Amino acid sequence: RLSKAQAPVSSAPPRCARNSSSRSGGP
């Protein structure tokens, strides 16, 4: 439960994308 509430992959990608801002133009 905590895992899903902490970082819902369904709504947003893993921290990898958040850190690199994939949709903003990441790796």
Secondary structure, DSSP 8 states (H G I E B T S, - for coil): -HHHHH--TTTS--HHHHHHTHHHH--
